Amino acid sequence: MGLLNMPVLAALTDKMRWHQERQGLLAENVANAETPDYRGRDLKQFNYAEVSGPFSSASVTTTATQPMHFSVGGDSGSAFNAQKMANFEVTPEGNGVSLEDEMMKVTTNMMDYQVATGLYQKSIKILRTALGKA
């Protein structure tokens, strides 16, 4: 197996490609913000489990060792209690794109892409250091 075919690097590469594709869709949504009957599109959330294939992530659970410890388990299935955001409104012309929402998505997408790129670069540096080619 080549170094660039490692599961971690492959997953980060797929994540960066996903962000590039999403950025294109978000730009299309912004460009059509005043087009009658246009509805914005977005990609399905990126899932590392689908990319990792046979590799599974370890499950980490917490245990209260003292009765006074805080409980970190949530009532919902999400560790961060994610809530669905309110959907945008449709204008009288039938357009369903909110520029404010789209620009927030663009900014978030850009920041997430930069994080993935940084992780990829750090991983390459670690591999080079381990091979003595730093």
N, C-alpha and C positions, 0 to 999 in steps of 0.2 A: 504494500500500500504506500503510495506517495504521501509526502507530508501534507500537501494541499488537499488530499482526499480524506483527511481525518474527520470524524463525525462532527466535532465542534466547529471546525472551519467550514465544513460543508453546510452546516446549519446556519452559521453566520452569513455565508454567501447567499443562501436562499432567503434569509431574512432581509438582506440588503436589496435583493432583486424584488422582493415583495414590496418594500418601501418605494422603490423606483416606479413600479407599476401603479401603486396607490397614488403617488404624487401626480402621475399623468392623469388619472381619473379625477383627482381633486381639481387639477388645473382645468380640465374639461368642464367640470361643474361650475367653476368660477366664470369661465368664458361664456357659459350659457345661462348665467344668472338672470338675464332679462329675456330669454327666449320663451315664448308662450308654450305651455304644455310640456316643458322640459322637466324631468325629474332627475335629481342627482343620483349618482351611483357611487358605490364604495365596494371595496373588496371584503371578503370574509376574513375575519381576524386570523392572523398567522398563528399556526399551532406547531410548536416544536415537537410534540409527540408524533405528529404525522411525518415530520422530516426525519426524526431520529430512527424510525423503523424498529429494528429488533432491540435497540438499546432502550432501556427503561430508566426513568429517573427514580432515585431513592425517595421513599416517603419518610417525612420527618414529622413526628408527633410530639406534643408536649405533655408532661405529666406534672400535676401539682404535688409537690413533696411536702408541703405545709398547708394546712387548711386556710391560712391567711393569704396565700398566693393568689394573684389575679388569674382568672380564666382567660385564655387567649382564643379559645374556640368560638367561632361565630355560629349563629343560628342558621345562616344560609350556607350553601355549598362553597362559596367563595371565601378565601382567607381574608380578603379585604372588604368584604360585604359590598361588592360592586352593585350599583343600581343602574337600571336602564335610564338613560337620559330622555327627557321629553322630546318628542318628535317635532320637527319644524312645521311651520304652517304653510299652507298652499295659498299663493296670491290669487286674486280674482282672475288673472290671466291663465291660471293653472300651473304656474311655475312653482316647483317645490324646493328651490335652492335658497338657503339663507346664507348670505355672504359672511356674516359673523361666524356662523357655525363652520363654514368651509375654511375660513382663514384660521380658525382654531385648530381644525384637523390638519391643515397644511403645516402649521407651526409644530404641532405635536409630532407629526410624521417626520419632519425635518430633524427634530431633536432626537427621536428614536433612531433614525438613520445614522446620525452622528455617533450615537452610543454604540451601535453595531459596528460601525467602521472603526471606532476606537478600540473595541474589544478584539476585532480582527487584527489590527496592527499590533496590539499588545501580545496577542497569541503568537504572531509571527516572530516578534522580538524574543519572546520566551523560548521558542523553538531554536532560534539562531543562537541564543546564549547557551542553551543545553548542548548544542552541537559544536560549540566553541568557535562560531563564526560571527560573533558580535562585533 
